[in-house]
């Protein structure tokens, strides 16, 4: 049993995961300080705030809202600039790295807490004397992919009570403790500020001078295949919503901001065995010593085997077998066996 005087800060959205996280930590003896980060104006609405306050009151825990909208502006700028540069950004990973976790640690220091917790489905295990994240036992919910930027010393400060649980167990705990309504809430998906259609949000963020206007769909050989609404409203591997009919399926292979062209190709032309990471971090040096690692190029994808090689300020990833639709702007997480040892932002892809 943990001494009840030990404080822990929990990132608290009012959803079933953060609610059960608080419940489990409280039962373990922690003094729980729940903090709800206000990223955007939707988190200032009376409906959202009353919901969160009600959840905290039912748990009988300390709770506070922490307005981080000024810091979140860098996420919005990253999102916009990513699409303008012809890439497909991952704002959730960027937010984790530059806003969410830094602000949780900042709040913990403010209240004198030595630990921080969230409802992420991931675990921690030791490797050569340091703690690393590993995947949660619920394969469908594993969220270790989003945590690659955290350093081993930060990992030591983090508790993830849901890592050894399945989502069904979490809902059952909520129901058994009188939180049935919360256990039935619809889960949020995608970035918190875009809704279901990122294009609509992006259009509201663009200046008139930044709108690309209509452009051409091209084949790899340069043949004009049709017209499109602007390169930044398309993503690599997109097939639907092109407004074109072909005898064989065609997918977006490349975006060219300079000429406002979108290159289309058959599925077989989107396979890659080599790509580069920028703004990368590796927390386990042996991963850079020509040993086999596993790479995850998107949250829901399987891990692919490969090796890493430094290439000036970038990291070259050489895969053992081709992967489909490796997308510039997205992120990749690096594992050795079960251990999450780093990651980075996909910069260039060799098809």
C-alpha positions in Angstrom: 0.0 0.0 0.0 1.3 3.4 -1.0 1.5 6.0 1.7 -1.6 8.2 1.4 0.5 11.3 1.6 2.0 10.5 -1.8 0.5 12.8 -4.4 -0.1 11.8 -8.0 -1.4 13.9 -10.8 -3.8 12.3 -13.3 -4.7 13.7 -16.7 -8.4 13.8 -16.4 -10.8 14.0 -19.4 -13.9 12.7 -17.5 -14.0 9.6 -19.8 -14.1 6.1 -18.4 -10.4 5.5 -18.8 -9.3 8.5 -16.8 -12.1 7.9 -14.3 -11.0 4.3 -13.6 -7.4 5.4 -13.5 -8.2 7.8 -10.6 -10.4 5.2 -8.9 -7.6 2.5 -8.9 -4.9 5.0 -7.8 -7.1 6.3 -5.0 -7.8 2.7 -3.8 -4.0 2.1 -3.9 -3.5 4.9 -1.4 -2.5 7.8 -3.6 -3.7 11.3 -3.0 -5.1 12.0 -6.4 -4.9 15.4 -8.1 -7.0 15.2 -11.3 -6.2 18.0 -13.8 -8.2 18.6 -17.0 -6.1 20.4 -19.6 -8.1 22.9 -21.7 -6.6 22.6 -25.2 -9.3 24.5 -27.1 -12.6 26.3 -26.8 -14.7 23.1 -26.8 -13.2 22.4 -23.4 -14.5 25.7 -22.1 -18.2 24.9 -22.8 -20.5 24.5 -19.8 -21.6 21.0 -21.0 -18.0 19.7 -21.0 -16.9 21.3 -17.8 -20.0 20.2 -15.8 -19.5 16.7 -17.0 -15.9 16.7 -15.8 -16.8 18.3 -12.5 -19.5 15.7 -11.9 -17.0 12.9 -12.5 -14.4 14.4 -10.1 -17.1 15.0 -7.5 -18.3 11.4 -7.6 -14.7 10.2 -7.1 -14.3 12.7 -4.3 -10.8 13.8 -5.5 -9.0 17.0 -6.0 -9.7 18.5 -9.4 -8.7 21.6 -11.3 -8.9 22.9 -14.9 -5.6 24.0 -16.4 -5.9 26.3 -19.4 -3.1 25.5 -21.9 -4.6 27.0 -25.0 -1.7 29.4 -25.6 0.7 26.4 -25.7 -1.7 24.4 -27.8 -1.4 27.0 -30.6 1.9 25.3 -31.5 -0.1 22.1 -32.2 -2.5 24.0 -34.5 0.4 25.6 -36.3 2.1 22.3 -36.7 -1.1 20.8 -38.1 -1.6 23.6 -40.6 2.1 23.8 -41.7 2.2 20.1 -42.1 -0.6 20.1 -44.7 0.8 23.2 -46.4 4.1 21.4 -46.9 2.5 18.4 -48.5 2.7 16.1 -45.5 0.2 14.4 -43.3 0.8 15.5 -39.7 0.1 13.6 -36.5 -1.1 16.3 -34.1 -1.9 13.8 -31.3 1.8 12.6 -31.1 3.0 16.2 -31.5 0.7 17.3 -28.7 1.9 14.5 -26.4 5.5 15.5 -27.0 5.3 19.3 -26.7 2.1 20.1 -24.8 0.3 17.4 -22.9 3.1 15.7 -21.0 5.1 18.9 -20.4 2.0 20.5 -18.9 1.2 17.5 -16.8 4.7 17.5 -15.3 4.4 21.3 -14.8 1.2 20.8 -12.9 2.7 18.0 -10.8 5.5 20.3 -9.8 3.0 23.0 -8.9 1.1 20.7 -6.5 4.2 18.9 -5.2 3.4 15.5 -6.8 6.2 13.1 -7.6 4.1 11.0 -10.0 1.9 11.6 -13.1 -0.6 9.1 -14.5 -2.9 8.8 -17.5 -5.4 6.3 -18.8 -3.0 5.1 -21.6 -3.1 1.4 -22.3 0.6 0.7 -22.0 3.0 -0.9 -19.5 6.5 -0.3 -18.1 9.3 -2.8 -17.9 13.0 -2.5 -17.1 15.8 -3.1 -19.7 19.4 -2.8 -18.8 18.6 -0.7 -15.7 16.2 1.7 -17.3 12.4 1.7 -17.5 10.7 1.6 -20.9 7.2 1.5 -22.1 5.8 -1.7 -23.5 2.5 -2.4 -25.2 -0.6 -2.9 -23.1 -2.1 -6.4 -22.9 -5.2 -5.3 -24.7 -3.8 -5.4 -28.3 -6.8 -3.5 -29.6 -6.2 -0.6 -27.2 -2.4 -0.6 -27.0 -1.3 3.1 -27.0 2.5 2.8 -26.5 2.8 4.1 -30.0 2.1 7.7 -28.8 4.7 7.7 -26.0 8.0 7.3 -27.8 9.2 10.9 -27.1 9.2 10.4 -23.3 12.7 9.9 -21.7 13.5 6.9 -19.3 13.7 9.3 -16.4 10.2 10.6 -17.2 8.9 7.0 -17.6 9.9 6.4 -14.0 7.6 9.2 -12.9 4.6 7.9 -14.8 2.0 5.3 -13.7 -0.3 3.6 -16.2 -2.8 1.5 -14.2 -4.7 0.4 -17.3 -1.8 -1.2 -19.1 -2.5 -4.6 -17.6 -6.2 -4.4 -18.2 -8.6 -5.0 -21.1 -11.1 -2.3 -22.0 -14.0 -4.6 -21.0 -12.5 -4.9 -17.5 -12.2 -1.1 -17.2 -15.8 -0.7 -18.1 -16.8 -3.4 -15.7 -14.9 -1.6 -12.8 -16.7 1.6 -13.7 -20.1 -0.1 -13.6 -19.4 -1.9 -10.3 -18.4 1.4 -8.7 -21.5 3.2 -9.7 -20.2 4.9 -12.9 -22.4 3.1 -15.4 -23.3 6.2 -17.3 -19.6 7.0 -17.8 -18.8 3.5 -19.0 -21.3 3.8 -21.8 -19.9 7.1 -23.2 -18.9 7.1 -26.8 -15.2 7.3 -27.1 -13.5 10.2 -28.9 -11.4 9.4 -32.0 -9.0 11.5 -33.9 -7.6 14.9 -32.9 -9.7 16.8 -30.3 -10.0 19.9 -32.5 -10.9 18.6 -35.9 -14.0 16.5 -35.6 -14.5 13.8 -38.2 -13.3 15.9 -41.2 -9.9 17.5 -40.9 -10.4 19.3 -44.2 -13.2 21.4 -42.8 -11.0 22.4 -39.8 -8.0 23.1 -42.1 -10.0 25.4 -44.4 -11.0 27.5 -41.4 -7.4 27.9 -40.4 -6.0 28.9 -43.9 -5.6 32.5 -45.0 -7.0 33.3 -48.5 -3.4 33.6 -49.8 -2.7 30.0 -48.5 -5.5 28.4 -50.4 -4.0 26.5 -53.3 -7.0 26.5 -55.5 -7.7 23.8 -58.0 -4.9 21.7 -59.5 -4.2 18.6 -61.6 -4.2 14.9 -60.8 -1.2 13.4 -62.6 0.0 10.0 -63.4 3.6 9.1 -62.5 4.5 9.8 -66.1 3.0 13.3 -65.9 -0.2 12.7 -67.8 -3.1 14.8 -66.6 -5.8 12.5 -65.1 -8.3 15.1 -63.9 -8.8 18.1 -61.6 -8.7 18.3 -57.8 -9.6 20.9 -55.1 -6.1 21.6 -53.8 -3.2 19.3 -52.9 -3.5 19.8 -49.1 -6.9 18.2 -49.0 -5.5 14.8 -50.0 -3.4 12.3 -48.2 -1.1 9.5 -49.2 -2.9 6.2 -50.0 -6.3 8.0 -50.4 -8.6 6.3 -52.9 -12.1 7.5 -52.1 -13.2 11.1 -52.7 -11.0 11.7 -55.7 -14.1 12.3 -58.0 -12.5 10.2 -60.8 -13.4 6.9 -62.3 -10.7 4.4 -63.5 -10.8 0.9 -64.7 -8.2 0.0 -62.1 -8.0 1.5 -58.6 -5.7 4.4 -58.2 -4.3 5.9 -55.0 -2.7 9.1 -54.0 1.1 8.5 -54.1 2.6 11.9 -53.9 1.7 15.5 -53.1 3.6 18.3 -54.8 2.9 21.7 -53.1 5.1 23.8 -55.4 2.9 23.0 -58.5 -0.3 22.0 -56.7 -0.1 18.5 -58.3 -1.4 15.3 -56.8 0.2 12.1 -58.2 -1.9 9.0 -58.5 -0.7 5.4 -58.9 -1.6 1.8 -58.7 -1.5 0.2 -55.2 1.7 -1.7 -56.1 3.6 1.6 -56.4 3.1 2.6 -52.8 5.3 0.0 -51.2 8.6 1.1 -49.6 11.5 -0.5 -47.9 13.4 2.7 -46.9 12.4 6.0 -45.3 13.9 8.7 -43.1 13.0 10.1 -39.7 13.6 13.6 -38.6 13.4 15.1 -35.1 14.0 11.5 -33.9 14.9 10.2 -30.5 16.3 6.9 -29.4 16.5 6.2 -25.7 18.4 2.9 -26.0 21.8 3.2 -27.9 22.1 -0.4 -29.0 19.1 0.2 -31.3 21.6 2.3 -33.5 24.2 -0.4 -33.6 23.0 -2.4 -36.6 20.7 -4.6 -34.5 17.3 -5.6 -35.6 14.4 -3.4 -34.4 10.7 -3.3 -35.0 9.1 -0.2 -36.6 5.5 0.8 -36.3 4.5 3.3 -38.9 0.9 4.0 -37.8 -1.1 3.4 -34.6 -3.1 0.4 -35.9 -0.4 -1.2 -38.0 1.6 -4.3 -37.2 5.3 -3.8 -36.4 7.8 -4.3 -39.3 11.4 -5.6 -38.8 14.3 -3.4 -39.9 17.5 -1.6 -38.9 18.3 2.0 -38.2 21.3 4.0 -39.5 22.3 7.6 -38.7 22.4 9.8 -41.8 23.6 13.2 -40.7 20.8 14.7 -38.6 18.2 12.1 -39.8 17.7 8.4 -39.1 17.5 6.1 -42.1 15.1 3.1 -41.6 15.8 0.1 -43.7 13.0 -2.5 -43.6 13.4 -6.2 -44.1 10.2 -6.3 -46.2 8.3 -3.5 -47.9 5.5 -1.6 -46.1 2.6 0.0 -47.8 1.8 3.7 -47.8 4.6 5.0 -45.5 3.5 8.6 -45.2 5.7 11.7 -44.8 4.6 13.8 -41.8 3.3 10.8 -39.9 5.3 9.3 -37.0 7.0 6.0 -36.5 7.7 4.2 -33.2 10.7 2.0 -32.7 10.7 -1.2 -30.6 13.3 -3.8 -29.5 11.3 -6.9 -28.7 8.5 -5.5 -26.5 10.3 -2.3 -25.4 9.5 1.1 -26.9 12.9 2.7 -27.4 12.2 5.7 -29.5 10.7 7.1 -32.6 10.5 10.1 -34.9 8.7 12.0 -37.7 8.7 10.4 -41.2 10.4 12.9 -43.5 11.2 11.2 -46.8 10.1 7.9 -48.3 11.9 5.9 -51.0 9.3 4.1 -53.0 
